Amino acid sequence: MPTKVFMPRLSLTMKEGTVVQWYKREGETVTKGEPLVEVLSEKVTYDVEAPASGVLRKILVPDGEDAPVNAVLAVITAPEEEFREEELLIEAEPTPVAEKTATIMKKSERIRASPAAKRLAREHGVDLSQVTGTGPEGRIVEADVQRFIEQASGLLPKVRETVPLTGVKKTSAERVAQSFRTAPHCTLMMEVDMTKAVALKEKEGFSYTEILVKAVAKALRQHPVMNSTLQNDVLKIFEDVNIGVAVATEKGLVVPVIRNADKKSLAEISTALKMLQEKARAGKLEKEDITGGTFTITNLGMYDVICFTPIINPPEAAILGVGKIFQKPIAAEEKAEFKPAMFLSLTFDHRIVDGAPAARFLQSIKHFLENPELLQAG
């Protein structure tokens, strides 16, 4: 009996994924448990293993194509087993996933185009048969359609290059749009005296981000409503304090998660964060590294940013933006002294929490940063 390979669900919010590359070609032998196809979703790549041994009889979703969760990506059969594609359509239930799978199987081979190219062509009324494809095997990509539109109009500014939103960048764009559509954002900013935190960093060697993770974790324990999510008009407050830390990579922004940060010492947080950052920049993050976050920290201080308004990482309730540490003059006995200061920007979902409790949460973070000896106490 044929064995189907499905698009996996890598997170609660995942609706579709992208096939990055197949490690096997049609007709090649596969072994159960070996990596079969690389898929991309939620800013991370993931290897789907072969669910059975046999022959990769049919690939239904080729490299670069999108497919919804649970869509059939391919079929594996025994070496001599007979297989007809029509059997998949007969077995398919009348669901959106089954319909998408059927559409993939029935799509025309005369014009091969990426989903983004097809969408752009529909928006501008472009006949894809008139567009020359520059993708693999002559496949039409979004840049080809954009180029055709510009050449046909003759009125648009000259474009130096086109950069399609794909992979991690595409996922990030979709999540940002989702966050703004569904959650009313409100941002509070607060200044922190970083004198003692700077001393702790210089003495113990912890990074500011590591100190921040510990401070936020302790504050979340005191203000559990900030460690929550809103789903179908039900507020769910998490028991676990799992803090995501935004990391910039060549492929885009990813958010690896430090699990149970409130139960970890500063040294344990430091070890965990360094490992996750290395994996992120090497593109080696795994599913468990980027799922299960309950709160996110994003730091732009290294880019000389003083303060900013971050966007909530759905489905979380809030996100903390961290600016650069700067020297602030303080009047003291008819002279000015300089102290290190930093701005924190807390963006929160106003459906979940109001301004006053959000401000008290931010005050707690400020208190721990200005008294970091409390962080080392546990």
N, C-alpha and C positions, 0 to 999 in steps of 0.2 A: 504494500500500500504506500502511495506517495507520502512523503513527509514535508510539511510546509515550514518555511523559514519566515518568521514574523518580525515586523518592526517592533522593538521592545519599548516599553514605557519606562523612561529613566527618571521621571519625577512626577509629582502630582499635577503640575501645570502643563506638562508636555502634551501637545496635540498631534504633532507630526515631527518627523525627522528627515534627515537628508542622507542618502547613500553616498558616502565619500568614495569608497573603492571596494571592488570585489577582489578577494585574494585568489579566487579560483575562477576558471572560465567554464562555460557550459561544456559538458561532456567529460570534465576532469573528475577524478576520484577524490572523495572527501572522507575524512575520518571523524567520527563523533567526538566533539570536544575541542577540535582544532579551530582557530580563528577563521571565519568564513567571509565576513564582510565588515567593513568599518562604517559605522553610522555616526551622525553628528546631531546633537540636540542639547539644549540648555548649556551652550558654550563649552561642551566637552565632547571629545570623540570616544567611541566605545566599540570594542570588538564583539560582534555577535558570533557565538560559537555554533558549529554545525550540530543540530539536534540529533542527527543520525548519520551512520556511515552509508556510503553508496556512491552514486554519481550525481553531480550537480546537473540535473536534466534541463531546467529552464530558469533563467533569470528574468523576473518580471519587472523589476525596477533597476535600471542601469545606473552607472556612476553619474552623480550630479543631480539625480531626480529626487523629488520630495515624495513622501508617502506618509499617511496618517498612522498613528499608533495601531498596532495589530493588523495592519495591511500585510498581505502575503508578498514577501520580497522575492522568494525563489522556491523551487521544488526540488527535493532530493528523492531519487528512486533507487531501487536495487539495480545492479548492472544490466540485467536482461528484462527488467520489468517494463511493460508497455504503459505508456502515459499519453493522455490526450488533454490539451489545454482546456477543452470544453468542459471536462469533468469539474474543474475548479469553479467555473461559472454556474454549473448545475447545483453544486454543493453550497454555493455562497448564499448567505441569508440576506434579506433585503434591508441592510443597514448601510449608513454612510460609508463605513469602512469597506464593506463588500462592494459597494457601488464604485468606490475609488479604485479598488483592486481590479474590478472588471474593466473600468475605463483605461487603466494602465495596460491591460492585456489587449484591449481592442484598438488602442490608439494607432493611428496611421503611421506606416513606415515611410510614406512618401515625404513627409515633412517632419524632420526631427528637430525639436526646439525645447529649450528649458522652460520650466514653469514661469519664470520671471519674464522670459522673452514673449511667451504667449500672452501673459497678462498685459504687458506694455503694448503689444500689437492690438489687443482688443480695445484698450483705452484710446488708441489713436487711429483705429480702423485700418491697420496695415495688413495687407495680404502677405502672409509669410512665404508664399511661393515666389514672391518677388525679392526676397531678402537672401543674401549670400551668407551662409554660415561659416564661422571661423573656428568653431569649437571642434572637439574630437570627432573625427569621421564626418566632418561637414555639418555638425550639429549647430543650430542657430542659438546664440546666447543673447542675453539682454543688450549687450553692447552693440551687437549687429543691428538689432531693431532700432536702437537709439541713433546709430549712425545713419540708417536709412531715413529716419524721420527728419533728421537735420539736413541731409542732402536734398530731400524732396522739398522742404520748405524754403530753403535758401535765405531765411529771415533770422535765424537764431545766431547768437554769438558763436564764434569758432571755439570748439571744444578741444582742449589739449589732450585729454584722455578721459576715459570712462572707467569707473570702478564699481562694478556691480556689488550690491549688498548680498553676500553669500556667507555661508558657514556661521562662525561666531558673530560676525558683524550683523548678519541678518537676524540671528536669534536675539542679540542685544537690542536691536531696533524694535523688534516685535514686543519684547518684554517692557521696554521703556514706554512704548505707546499704550500697552495694556495697563501699566501702572497708572498713567495719567488719566486714562479713560475711566477707570474704576474707583480710584482712591482720591478723595479731595486732599491735596497736599497742603500742609501748613509747616512753616519752618521757624524755629526759634534759634537765636544766636546768643552765646554767652562767652565772656572772656575768662580765661583761667590763668592764675599765677603759676608758672611752671618751674619756679626756683627749685623746689625740692625734687621734682620729677627729673630735672636736668641733673641734679646731684646724684640721684639714684642711677641714672643712665651711665654717668661717668664712673661711678664707683663699681657697679655690678655688671655693666656691659649690656644691659637689656636695651632693646630698641624702644622708641616711643610707641610704636604700634603694639608691641608686646605689653607695655605698661597700660596702654589704653584698653586692650582686650580684657585684662584683669579688672580694671576699674569699671568697665561697662558690665562685665559679668556680675560683679558684686552689686552694682546698682540695679540690674535686672531682678536680682533676688529680692531687693527691697520694693521694687515697683513691678510686680508680675504682669500687670496689664500691658506693659510695653513689650512683653515677650509673648505675643499672641498673634492670632490671625482671625479674620472675619470670613466665614464661609456660609453662604445661603442664609444670611441673617442670624447666624449663630456665632458668638464669640468663643473661640477656643484658646484658652490660656495654656501654654506649654509648660510641662514639668522640666524638661531638659532645656538647658541654656547652651545653645549651639551658635557660636558667633562666626559669621562669614566675614572674611577680610578681602576686599577687592584688590586684585593684582593685575597690573597692566602687562600684557604679553604682546608678541608680534602679531598674533591672530586676533587680538582684541582683549576686552576686559573679562576676567573670570573671577569667580568668588568661591575659593575653597573654604571649607568650614572646620573650625576647631570645636569639636564636640565636648560637651560638659565642661566648658571653660570655667564655670564657677567652682568646680571641684578640683581644678588644676592649680598648681603653684606657678609662680612667675617663671621658674626654670622649666617646668613642663610645658607651659604655653610657648616659651621661646623655642624649645626643641620642636614642638609640633608645627609652629608657624614657619620656621626655617625649612622644614621638610616639605610642607605644602607649597611654599613659594618656589622652591627648586623644581618640584614636579610641574607646577603651573608653567613656568618659563621654558621647561623642556617639552611641554605638551604631553605630559605623562599622567595627568590627573585621571583618576578612576571614578566610577559612578559614586561610590561612597564618599569620595573627597568633596563633592560639590552638591550633595543633597542633604536635606534635613536641617538647613539653617533656620534660625528663629529671629536673628537680628544681624544687621550688617554694618561694618565700619568701612569707610572709604577715606583715604588720606591723600591729599594733593599738596601737602606742605612742601614736599621735595621739589615741586615745580613753582615755588614762590607764591602760591595761592594763599591769600590771607583768610578768606572765607568764601563759601559758596552754598548753593541750595541743592543738595543731592536728591536723586529720585529714588523712591522706595523700591526695594527689590521684592516683587510680589512672590508669595502672598503674605509677606511679613507686615508688621504694623508700623515699623519705623526704621530709619537709617541715620547713622551719625557721620557727618562730614567733619574732617579734621584739617585745619589750616597750618601754615608754617609758624614756627616759633620766632618771634621778633622781640627786639629789645624795646621796652616801653619805659619812658622817663617817669619817675615817681618823685614828687616833692618830699624832701626830708630835711628838716632843720636848715632852711634857707638855701638848700642846694638840691640839685636833681641827681637822683640815683637811677640806675637802669636795671630793670628786672626782666627776665624772659617771660613772655606772655604768649598765649595762643587762643584762637577763636574756635569754638565748637559750634557746629550747625546741626541741629536736630530736626529732621523732617519726619513728620508723623501723619498717619491716616486719621483725619478728623472725624471719621465715622466711629473710630474705636476709642479715641481718647481726646479730651479737651485740652485747652492751652495750659491751665493751671497744673494738672497732674503731670503733663509733659514737662513743664518747667521744673517741677520738683524732682523729676527723674534726672534732668540735666544738671540740677544743683547737686545731686548725689554724685554724679560722675565728677563734677568740679571738685567736690569735697575730697574724693579719693585721690584725685590727681594732685591736689594741693597738700595732701597728707599721705604720701605713698607708703609710709610705714604701716598703714592699715592694710595695704595690699600684701605685704609680706607676712602679715599675721595669719593669713589664711583666706 
